[in-house]
Amino acid sequence: MLRFFRQIRQGSISDNKFRKYFLYVIGEIIIVIVGILIALQVDNWNTQRQDRAEAQVFMRRLKNEFQDNRNQLLQKIEMRKRALESARELVRIVDDPTENASRSQVDSLLAIALPVYTFDPSQGVLNQLTSTDKLTLLRSEALNDKLSAWASMIEDFKEDENMYNSYNHNHFRPFLYKNYNSRNIINSRIRNKVISPILLASPESVNTEIGYSNKPVELDVLLNAVEFENYLAFTISWLSLINTQSKGVLNYIDEVLAILDEEIKSD
């Protein structure tokens, strides 16, 4: 094609046919422009293909991360539910003077009611996306909105958890240290493997019993104390609130997973 235009140019110059020469120049310019546009389009296609492939990788990793977080949250909800049921059972014992609850029964119930279970979501993939501006690879506006709001929602949720954690460790437990035998509670927790499901290491390393105390425990004094009743009431209130909030977080995770599934299939 270029050879053809060169022949026209040479003929046009030699014959002073400036009109043909002008057409040659225009044609040569058009060919150069078309070539540049084609090269740009091919490069754009390649870039888009690479971006889609990278987005697929990130979405699959995000799906795994949010699924793991979902499983952890469900586990914490169930463990808080057990704690809540134990606290309610203790209130029932306090309310019924004829219950004649045993020390071992109260020990076991407190061992289940006292532990604090926090949701600690993994955010490695999401942090990688946000820190490297890779969120733009995800074409779904709904997904971007959900992921962008995730951190602030978890921060709000953690505030409730932290407040309950503070109440539990700074108020309820110190009361028990003074008015009951915490060794018995701890040993009941160990014997019944209360926290084994959430341990990162082998449960055996923390499940060695420390035995029950030989010192007398005035169980009636504890059960008749107004402070004990109040602490149980606050425990029930906090656990109920946090589990309600947890279900909201669970719904949010399910929405993210549904969008991710749709986006992964569409590509």
MARPAGU-134615 format. One record per residue: residue in three letters; x, y, z of N, C-alpha, C, CB in turn. Coordinates in steps of 0.2 Angstrom, whole numbers, padded with zeros to 4 digits, always signed. Glycine has a CB too. Example, Ala and Ser with C-alpha at 12.3 -4.5 7.8 and 13.67 -1.06 7.14 Angstrom:
REM MARPAGU-134615
Ala+0066-0028+0039+0062-0022+0039+0066-0016+0039+0057-0022+0045 Ser+0064-0011+0035+0068-0005+0036+0064+0000+0039+0070-0003+0029 
REM end
This chain:
REM MARPAGU-134615
Met+0004-0006+0000+0000+0000+0000+0004+0006+0000-0005+0000+0006 Leu+0009+0006+0004+0014+0012+0005+0018+0013-0002+0019+0011+0010 Arg+0020+0007-0005+0023+0008-0012+0019+0011-0017+0025+0000-0014 Phe+0012+0009-0017+0007+0012-0021+0007+0020-0021+0000+0009-0020 Phe+0007+0022-0014+0007+0029-0013+0013+0033-0015+0005+0031-0006 Arg+0019+0029-0014+0025+0032-0016+0025+0033-0024+0031+0028-0014 Gln+0023+0028-0028+0022+0029-0035+0018+0035-0037+0020+0022-0038 Ile+0013+0036-0033+0008+0041-0035+0012+0048-0034+0002+0041-0031 Arg+0016+0048-0028+0019+0054-0026+0025+0056-0031+0023+0053-0019 Gln+0028+0051-0033+0034+0052-0038+0030+0054-0045+0038+0046-0040 Gly+0025+0051-0047+0022+0053-0053+0019+0060-0053+0016+0048-0055 Ser+0016+0061-0047+0013+0068-0046+0018+0074-0046+0009+0068-0039 Ile+0024+0072-0043+0029+0078-0042+0032+0079-0049+0034+0076-0038 Ser+0033+0073-0053+0036+0074-0060+0031+0077-0065+0038+0067-0062 Asp+0025+0076-0064+0020+0079-0069+0017+0085-0066+0015+0074-0070 Asn+0019+0087-0060+0016+0093-0057+0009+0092-0056+0017+0099-0061 Lys+0007+0086-0054+0000+0085-0053-0001+0085-0045-0003+0078-0056 Phe-0002+0091-0043-0002+0093-0036-0008+0090-0033-0002+0100-0035 Arg-0014+0089-0036-0020+0086-0034-0019+0079-0032-0026+0087-0038 Lys-0015+0075-0036-0014+0068-0034-0009+0068-0029-0011+0065-0041 Tyr-0004+0072-0028+0001+0072-0023-0003+0074-0016+0006+0077-0024 Phe-0007+0078-0017-0011+0080-0010-0015+0074-0008-0016+0086-0012 Leu-0018+0070-0013-0022+0064-0011-0017+0059-0008-0025+0061-0017 Tyr-0011+0058-0011-0006+0054-0008-0005+0055-0001+0000+0054-0012 Val-0003+0062+0001-0002+0064+0007-0007+0062+0012+0000+0072+0008 Ile-0014+0064+0010-0019+0062+0014-0020+0055+0016-0026+0065+0011 Gly-0019+0051+0011-0019+0044+0011-0014+0041+0016-0019+0040+0005 Glu-0008+0044+0015-0003+0041+0020-0004+0043+0027+0004+0044+0018 Ile-0007+0049+0028-0009+0051+0035-0014+0047+0038-0011+0058+0035 Ile-0019+0045+0034-0024+0041+0036-0022+0034+0038-0030+0040+0030 Ile-0017+0031+0034-0014+0025+0035-0011+0025+0042-0010+0022+0030 Val-0007+0030+0043-0003+0030+0049-0008+0031+0055+0001+0037+0049 Ile-0013+0035+0055-0018+0036+0060-0022+0029+0061-0023+0041+0058 Val-0024+0026+0056-0027+0020+0057-0023+0014+0060-0030+0017+0050 Gly-0017+0014+0058-0012+0010+0062-0011+0011+0069-0005+0010+0058 Ile-0011+0018+0071-0010+0020+0078-0016+0018+0082-0009+0027+0078 Leu-0022+0019+0079-0028+0017+0082-0029+0010+0083-0034+0020+0078 Ile-0027+0006+0078-0028-0001+0079-0023-0004+0084-0026-0005+0072 Ala-0017-0001+0085-0012-0003+0090-0015-0001+0097-0005+0001+0088 Leu-0018+0005+0097-0020+0007+0104-0026+0003+0106-0023+0014+0103 Gln-0030+0001+0101-0036-0004+0102-0034-0010+0105-0041-0004+0096 Val-0029-0013+0101-0026-0020+0103-0023-0019+0110-0021-0022+0098 Asp-0019-0014+0112-0016-0013+0118-0022-0012+0123-0012-0007+0118 Asn-0027-0009+0122-0033-0008+0126-0036-0015+0128-0038-0003+0124 Trp-0037-0019+0123-0040-0025+0123-0036-0030+0128-0041-0029+0117 Asn-0029-0029+0127-0025-0033+0131-0025-0031+0138-0018-0033+0128 Thr-0025-0024+0139-0026-0022+0146-0032-0024+0150-0025-0014+0146 Gln-0038-0023+0146-0044-0025+0149-0044-0033+0150-0050-0023+0144 Arg-0042-0037+0146-0041-0044+0147-0037-0045+0154-0038-0047+0141 Gln-0031-0042+0154-0027-0043+0160-0031-0040+0167-0021-0039+0159 Asp-0034-0035+0166-0038-0032+0172-0044-0037+0174-0041-0025+0170 Arg-0047-0040+0169-0053-0044+0171-0050-0051+0174-0056-0046+0164 Ala-0044-0053+0171-0041-0059+0174-0039-0057+0182-0035-0061+0170 Glu-0036-0051+0183-0033-0050+0189-0039-0049+0194-0029-0043+0189 Ala-0045-0046+0191-0051-0045+0195-0054-0051+0198-0056-0041+0191 Gln-0054-0056+0193-0056-0063+0195-0052-0066+0201-0056-0068+0189 Val-0046-0065+0200-0041-0068+0206-0043-0065+0212-0034-0067+0204 Phe-0044-0058+0212-0045-0054+0218-0052-0056+0221-0045-0047+0217 Met-0057-0057+0216-0064-0059+0219-0064-0066+0222-0069-0058+0213 Arg-0061-0070+0219-0061-0077+0222-0057-0077+0229-0057-0082+0217 Arg-0052-0073+0229-0048-0072+0236-0053-0069+0241-0042-0069+0235 Leu-0056-0064+0239-0061-0060+0243-0067-0065+0245-0064-0054+0239 Lys-0069-0069+0241-0074-0074+0243-0072-0079+0248-0077-0078+0236 Asn-0066-0081+0247-0063-0086+0252-0062-0082+0259-0056-0088+0250 Glu-0060-0076+0259-0059-0072+0265-0066-0071+0268-0056-0065+0263 Phe-0071-0068+0265-0077-0067+0268-0081-0073+0270-0082-0063+0263 Gln-0080-0079+0267-0082-0085+0269-0079-0087+0275-0081-0091+0263 Asp-0073-0087+0276-0069-0088+0282-0072-0084+0288-0062-0087+0282 Asn-0073-0077+0286-0075-0073+0292-0083-0075+0294-0075-0066+0289 Arg-0086-0077+0289-0093-0079+0290-0093-0085+0295-0097-0081+0284 Asn-0089-0090+0294-0088-0096+0298-0086-0094+0305-0083-0101+0295 Gln-0081-0089+0305-0079-0087+0312-0085-0084+0316-0073-0083+0311 Leu-0089-0080+0312-0094-0076+0315-0099-0081+0318-0097-0071+0311 Leu-0101-0085+0314-0106-0090+0316-0104-0094+0322-0108-0095+0310 Gln-0098-0096+0323-0095-0099+0328-0096-0095+0335-0088-0101+0327 Lys-0094-0088+0334-0094-0084+0340-0101-0083+0342-0091-0077+0338 Ile-0106-0082+0337-0113-0081+0339-0116-0087+0343-0117-0081+0332 Glu-0114-0093+0341-0116-0099+0345-0113-0100+0352-0114-0106+0341 Met-0106-0098+0352-0103-0098+0359-0106-0092+0363-0096-0097+0358 Arg-0108-0087+0361-0111-0081+0365-0118-0084+0367-0112-0075+0361 Lys-0121-0087+0362-0128-0090+0364-0128-0095+0370-0131-0094+0358 Arg-0123-0099+0370-0122-0103+0376-0120-0099+0382-0116-0108+0375 Ala-0116-0094+0382-0115-0090+0387-0121-0086+0390-0110-0084+0386 Leu-0125-0084+0385-0132-0081+0386-0137-0086+0390-0135-0078+0380 Glu-0137-0092+0388-0141-0097+0391-0139-0098+0398-0141-0103+0387 Ser-0132-0099+0399-0130-0100+0406-0131-0094+0410-0122-0101+0405 Ala-0131-0088+0408-0132-0082+0412-0140-0082+0414-0130-0076+0408 Arg-0144-0084+0409-0151-0084+0411-0153-0090+0416-0155-0085+0404 Glu-0149-0095+0415-0150-0100+0420-0148-0098+0427-0146-0107+0418 Leu-0143-0094+0428-0140-0092+0434-0146-0087+0437-0134-0088+0433 Val-0149-0083+0433-0154-0078+0435-0160-0082+0438-0156-0074+0429 Arg-0161-0088+0434-0167-0092+0437-0165-0095+0443-0168-0098+0431 Ile-0159-0097+0444-0157-0100+0451-0158-0094+0456-0150-0103+0451 Val-0155-0088+0455-0156-0083+0459-0163-0081+0461-0153-0076+0456 Asp-0168-0082+0456-0175-0080+0457-0178-0085+0461-0178-0079+0451 Asp-0176-0091+0461-0179-0097+0465-0175-0100+0471-0180-0103+0460 Pro-0177-0097+0477-0174-0099+0483-0174-0107+0484-0176-0095+0489 Thr-0179-0110+0481-0180-0117+0482-0176-0121+0478-0187-0119+0482 Glu-0172-0118+0473-0168-0122+0468-0163-0127+0471-0165-0117+0463 Asn-0160-0124+0477-0154-0128+0480-0149-0130+0475-0157-0135+0483 Ala-0147-0125+0471-0141-0126+0466-0135-0128+0470-0140-0120+0462 Ser-0131-0133+0467-0125-0135+0470-0119-0130+0468-0123-0142+0467 Arg-0114-0131+0471-0108-0126+0470-0105-0128+0463-0102-0127+0475 Ser-0105-0135+0461-0102-0137+0455-0107-0134+0449-0102-0144+0454 Gln-0113-0134+0450-0118-0132+0445-0117-0124+0443-0125-0133+0447 Val-0116-0120+0449-0115-0113+0448-0108-0112+0445-0115-0110+0455 Asp-0103-0116+0447-0096-0116+0444-0096-0117+0436-0091-0121+0447 Ser-0100-0122+0434-0100-0124+0427-0104-0118+0423-0104-0130+0426 Leu-0109-0115+0426-0113-0110+0423-0109-0104+0422-0120-0109+0426 Leu-0105-0102+0427-0101-0096+0427-0095-0097+0422-0098-0094+0434 Ala-0093-0103+0422-0087-0105+0417-0089-0104+0410-0085-0112+0418 Ile-0096-0105+0408-0098-0104+0402-0100-0097+0400-0104-0109+0400 Ala-0103-0094+0406-0106-0087+0405-0100-0081+0404-0110-0085+0410 Leu-0094-0083+0408-0089-0077+0408-0085-0076+0402-0085-0079+0414 Pro-0083-0081+0398-0078-0079+0393-0081-0074+0388-0076-0086+0389 Val-0077-0070+0385-0078-0065+0380-0076-0067+0373-0075-0058+0382 Tyr-0081-0068+0369-0079-0070+0362-0080-0064+0357-0084-0076+0360 Thr-0074-0063+0354-0074-0057+0349-0074-0059+0342-0068-0052+0351 Phe-0076-0055+0338-0076-0057+0330-0070-0053+0328-0082-0055+0327 Asp-0065-0057+0325-0059-0054+0323-0058-0056+0315-0053-0056+0327 Pro-0061-0052+0311-0061-0054+0304-0055-0053+0300-0067-0050+0300 Ser-0053-0057+0296-0047-0057+0292-0049-0052+0286-0045-0064+0289 Gln-0044-0047+0285-0045-0042+0280-0039-0041+0276-0047-0035+0284 Gly-0035-0046+0275-0029-0045+0271-0030-0044+0264-0025-0052+0272 Val-0034-0048+0261-0036-0047+0254-0039-0040+0253-0040-0052+0251 Leu-0044-0038+0257-0047-0031+0256-0042-0026+0257-0053-0031+0261 Asn-0038-0026+0262-0033-0021+0263-0028-0021+0257-0029-0023+0270 Gln-0026-0026+0254-0022-0026+0248-0025-0022+0243-0020-0033+0246 Leu-0032-0023+0242-0035-0020+0237-0036-0013+0238-0042-0023+0236 Thr-0037-0011+0244-0038-0003+0245-0031+0000+0245-0041-0002+0252 Ser-0026-0003+0248-0019+0000+0248-0016+0001+0242-0015-0004+0253 Thr-0018-0003+0237-0015-0003+0230-0019+0000+0225-0012-0010+0228 Asp-0025+0003+0227-0030+0006+0222-0033+0001+0217-0027+0012+0219 Lys-0033-0006+0219-0035-0011+0215-0043-0012+0215-0032-0017+0217 Leu-0046-0008+0220-0053-0008+0220-0057-0006+0213-0056-0004+0225 Thr-0053-0002+0209-0056+0000+0203-0056-0006+0198-0051+0005+0200 Leu-0053-0011+0199-0053-0017+0195-0060-0021+0195-0048-0022+0197 Leu-0063-0020+0201-0070-0023+0202-0075-0018+0199-0071-0024+0210 Arg-0078-0021+0194-0083-0017+0190-0090-0015+0193-0084-0020+0183 Ser-0091-0020+0198-0098-0019+0201-0098-0013+0206-0100-0026+0205 Glu-0102-0008+0205-0103-0003+0209-0105-0005+0216-0107+0003+0206 Ala-0110-0010+0216-0113-0012+0222-0108-0015+0227-0119-0017+0221 Leu-0103-0019+0223-0098-0023+0227-0093-0018+0230-0094-0028+0223 Asn-0091-0013+0226-0087-0007+0228-0090-0004+0234-0085-0002+0223 Asp-0096-0002+0234-0099+0001+0240-0099-0003+0246-0107+0003+0238 Lys-0101-0009+0245-0100-0014+0251-0093-0014+0254-0103-0021+0249 Leu-0089-0015+0250-0082-0016+0252-0079-0010+0255-0077-0018+0247 Ser-0081-0004+0253-0079+0002+0255-0082+0004+0262-0081+0008+0250 Ala-0088+0001+0263-0091+0003+0270-0090-0003+0275-0099+0003+0269 Trp-0086-0008+0273-0085-0014+0278-0081-0011+0284-0081-0019+0274 Ala-0076-0008+0283-0071-0006+0288-0075-0002+0294-0065-0002+0286 Ser-0079+0003+0292-0082+0007+0296-0088+0003+0300-0085+0013+0293 Met-0091-0001+0297-0096-0005+0300-0093-0010+0305-0100-0010+0295 Ile-0087-0013+0304-0084-0017+0308-0081-0013+0314-0078-0021+0305 Glu-0079-0007+0313-0077-0003+0318-0082-0001+0323-0074+0004+0316 Asp-0088+0000+0321-0094+0001+0325-0096-0005+0329-0100+0003+0321 Phe-0095-0011+0326-0097-0017+0329-0092-0018+0335-0097-0023+0324 Lys-0086-0017+0333-0080-0018+0338-0081-0014+0344-0073-0017+0335 Glu-0084-0008+0343-0085-0004+0349-0090-0007+0354-0088+0003+0347 Asp-0095-0010+0352-0099-0014+0357-0096-0020+0360-0105-0017+0353 Glu-0092-0023+0356-0088-0029+0359-0083-0026+0364-0084-0033+0353 Asn-0080-0021+0363-0075-0018+0367-0078-0016+0374-0071-0013+0364 Met-0084-0013+0373-0087-0010+0379-0089-0016+0384-0093-0006+0377 Tyr-0092-0022+0381-0093-0027+0385-0087-0031+0388-0097-0033+0380 Asn-0082-0031+0384-0076-0034+0386-0073-0030+0392-0070-0034+0381 Ser-0074-0023+0392-0072-0019+0398-0076-0020+0404-0072-0011+0396 Tyr-0083-0020+0403-0087-0022+0408-0086-0029+0411-0095-0022+0406 Asn-0085-0034+0407-0083-0040+0410-0077-0041+0414-0083-0045+0404 His-0072-0038+0411-0065-0039+0415-0064-0033+0420-0060-0038+0410 Asn-0067-0028+0420-0066-0022+0425-0072-0022+0430-0066-0016+0421 His-0077-0026+0429-0082-0025+0434-0085-0032+0437-0088-0021+0431 Phe-0087-0036+0432-0090-0043+0434-0085-0047+0437-0093-0046+0428 Arg-0079-0048+0434-0074-0053+0436-0071-0050+0443-0069-0053+0431 Pro-0070-0044+0444-0067-0042+0450-0072-0043+0456-0065-0034+0450 Phe-0078-0042+0454-0084-0044+0459-0083-0051+0461-0091-0043+0457 Leu-0082-0056+0456-0082-0063+0458-0075-0065+0462-0082-0067+0451 Tyr-0070-0061+0460-0063-0062+0463-0064-0061+0471-0058-0057+0461 Lys-0068-0056+0473-0069-0054+0480-0074-0059+0483-0071-0047+0480 Asn-0079-0061+0479-0085-0064+0482-0086-0071+0481-0091-0060+0481 Tyr-0082-0074+0477-0082-0081+0475-0075-0084+0474-0087-0082+0469 Asn-0075-0090+0472-0068-0094+0471-0067-0094+0464-0068-0100+0475 Ser-0063-0090+0461-0062-0090+0453-0058-0096+0451-0058-0084+0451 Arg-0055-0099+0456-0051-0106+0454-0056-0111+0452-0047-0108+0460 Asn-0062-0111+0455-0067-0116+0454-0070-0115+0447-0072-0116+0459 Ile-0071-0109+0446-0074-0107+0439-0069-0109+0433-0075-0099+0439 Ile-0062-0107+0434-0057-0109+0429-0057-0116+0428-0051-0106+0431 Asn-0057-0120+0434-0056-0127+0433-0062-0130+0429-0055-0130+0440 Ser-0068-0128+0431-0074-0130+0427-0073-0128+0420-0080-0127+0430 Arg-0071-0122+0418-0070-0121+0411-0065-0125+0408-0067-0113+0411 Ile-0060-0127+0411-0055-0132+0409-0058-0139+0408-0048-0132+0413 Arg-0061-0141+0413-0064-0148+0413-0069-0149+0407-0067-0150+0420 Asn-0073-0144+0406-0078-0144+0401-0076-0142+0394-0084-0140+0404 Lys-0070-0140+0394-0067-0138+0387-0071-0132+0384-0066-0144+0383 Val-0073-0127+0388-0077-0122+0386-0075-0118+0380-0079-0117+0392 Ile-0068-0116+0380-0066-0112+0375-0061-0116+0370-0061-0106+0378 Ser-0061-0122+0370-0057-0126+0366-0059-0125+0358-0058-0133+0367 Pro-0065-0124+0356-0066-0123+0349-0063-0116+0346-0074-0122+0348 Ile-0061-0112+0350-0058-0105+0347-0051-0105+0348-0061-0099+0350 Leu-0048-0110+0351-0040-0110+0353-0037-0111+0346-0038-0115+0358 Leu-0031-0107+0345-0027-0108+0339-0022-0113+0340-0023-0101+0338 Ala-0020-0115+0346-0015-0121+0347-0019-0127+0349-0010-0118+0352 Ser-0015-0132+0351-0019-0138+0353-0022-0137+0360-0013-0144+0354 Pro-0028-0139+0361-0032-0138+0367-0029-0141+0373-0039-0140+0367 Glu-0025-0146+0372-0022-0149+0377-0017-0145+0381-0018-0156+0375 Ser-0014-0140+0378-0009-0136+0381-0012-0131+0386-0006-0131+0376 Val-0019-0130+0386-0022-0126+0391-0028-0130+0395-0025-0120+0388 Asn-0028-0136+0393-0034-0140+0397-0031-0144+0402-0037-0144+0391 Thr-0026-0142+0405-0023-0146+0411-0027-0143+0417-0015-0146+0412 Glu-0031-0147+0421-0034-0145+0426-0030-0142+0432-0039-0150+0429 Ile-0033-0137+0436-0029-0135+0441-0032-0137+0448-0029-0127+0441 Gly-0038-0141+0448-0041-0143+0453-0046-0138+0457-0036-0145+0459 Tyr-0050-0141+0461-0055-0136+0464-0052-0134+0471-0062-0140+0465 Ser-0054-0129+0473-0052-0126+0480-0055-0130+0486-0053-0119+0481 Asn-0051-0131+0491-0053-0134+0497-0056-0129+0502-0047-0138+0501 Lys-0055-0123+0500-0058-0117+0505-0066-0117+0504-0055-0110+0503 Pro-0069-0116+0509-0077-0116+0509-0079-0110+0505-0080-0115+0516 Val-0085-0111+0501-0088-0106+0497-0095-0105+0500-0088-0108+0489 Glu-0096-0099+0501-0103-0097+0504-0107-0095+0498-0103-0091+0509 Leu-0110-0101+0495-0114-0100+0489-0120-0096+0490-0116-0107+0486 Asp-0123-0096+0495-0130-0092+0497-0128-0085+0497-0133-0094+0504 Val-0122-0083+0500-0120-0076+0500-0120-0073+0493-0114-0075+0503 Leu-0117-0077+0488-0116-0075+0481-0123-0074+0478-0112-0080+0477 Leu-0127-0080+0479-0134-0080+0475-0139-0074+0478-0137-0087+0476 Asn-0138-0072+0484-0142-0067+0487-0140-0060+0486-0143-0069+0494 Ala-0134-0059+0483-0131-0053+0483-0134-0049+0477-0123-0053+0481 Val-0136-0043+0478-0140-0039+0473-0135-0038+0467-0142-0032+0476 Glu-0128-0036+0469-0123-0035+0464-0123-0041+0459-0117-0034+0467 Phe-0123-0047+0462-0122-0053+0457-0128-0053+0452-0122-0059+0461 Glu-0134-0052+0455-0140-0051+0451-0139-0046+0445-0146-0050+0455 Asn-0137-0040+0447-0136-0035+0443-0131-0036+0437-0134-0028+0447 Tyr-0125-0039+0439-0120-0041+0434-0123-0046+0429-0114-0044+0438 Leu-0127-0051+0432-0130-0056+0427-0135-0052+0422-0134-0061+0431 Ala-0138-0047+0425-0143-0044+0420-0139-0040+0415-0147-0039+0425 Phe-0134-0037+0417-0130-0033+0412-0127-0038+0407-0124-0029+0415 Thr-0124-0044+0409-0121-0048+0405-0126-0051+0400-0119-0055+0409 Ile-0132-0052+0402-0138-0054+0397-0139-0049+0392-0144-0056+0401 Ser-0139-0043+0395-0141-0037+0390-0135-0036+0385-0142-0031+0394 Trp-0129-0036+0387-0124-0036+0382-0123-0041+0377-0117-0035+0386 Leu-0124-0047+0380-0123-0053+0375-0129-0053+0370-0123-0060+0379 Ser-0135-0051+0372-0141-0051+0368-0139-0045+0362-0147-0049+0372 Leu-0137-0040+0364-0135-0034+0360-0130-0036+0355-0133-0028+0364 Ile-0125-0039+0357-0119-0041+0353-0121-0046+0348-0113-0043+0357 Asn-0125-0051+0350-0127-0056+0345-0132-0053+0340-0130-0062+0349 Thr-0136-0049+0342-0141-0045+0337-0137-0041+0332-0146-0040+0341 Gln-0131-0038+0334-0127-0034+0330-0123-0039+0325-0122-0030+0334 Ser-0122-0045+0328-0118-0050+0324-0122-0052+0318-0116-0056+0329 Lys-0129-0053+0320-0133-0055+0314-0133-0050+0309-0140-0057+0317 Gly-0133-0044+0310-0133-0039+0305-0126-0039+0301-0133-0032+0309 Val-0121-0040+0305-0114-0041+0301-0115-0047+0297-0108-0042+0306 Leu-0118-0053+0299-0119-0059+0295-0123-0058+0289-0122-0064+0299 Asn-0128-0054+0289-0132-0052+0283-0128-0048+0278-0138-0048+0285 Tyr-0124-0044+0281-0119-0040+0277-0114-0044+0273-0115-0034+0281 Ile-0111-0049+0276-0107-0054+0273-0110-0058+0268-0104-0058+0279 Asp-0116-0060+0269-0120-0064+0264-0121-0059+0258-0127-0066+0267 Glu-0123-0053+0259-0124-0049+0253-0118-0048+0249-0126-0042+0256 Val-0112-0047+0252-0105-0047+0249-0104-0053+0245-0100-0045+0254 Leu-0105-0059+0248-0104-0065+0245-0109-0066+0239-0105-0071+0250 Ala-0115-0064+0239-0120-0065+0234-0117-0061+0228-0127-0063+0236 Ile-0115-0055+0229-0112-0050+0224-0106-0054+0221-0111-0043+0226 Leu-0102-0056+0225-0096-0059+0222-0097-0065+0218-0091-0061+0228 Asp-0102-0069+0220-0104-0075+0216-0106-0073+0209-0109-0079+0220 Glu-0111-0068+0209-0113-0065+0203-0108-0063+0198-0119-0060+0204 Glu-0103-0059+0201-0098-0056+0197-0093-0061+0194-0094-0051+0201 Ile-0092-0066+0199-0087-0071+0196-0090-0075+0191-0085-0076+0202 Lys-0097-0077+0191-0100-0081+0186-0101-0077+0179-0107-0083+0188 Ser-0102-0070+0180-0103-0066+0174-0097-0065+0170-0105-0059+0176 Asp-0091-0066+0173-0085-0066+0169-0083-0072+0166-0079-0063+0174 
REM end
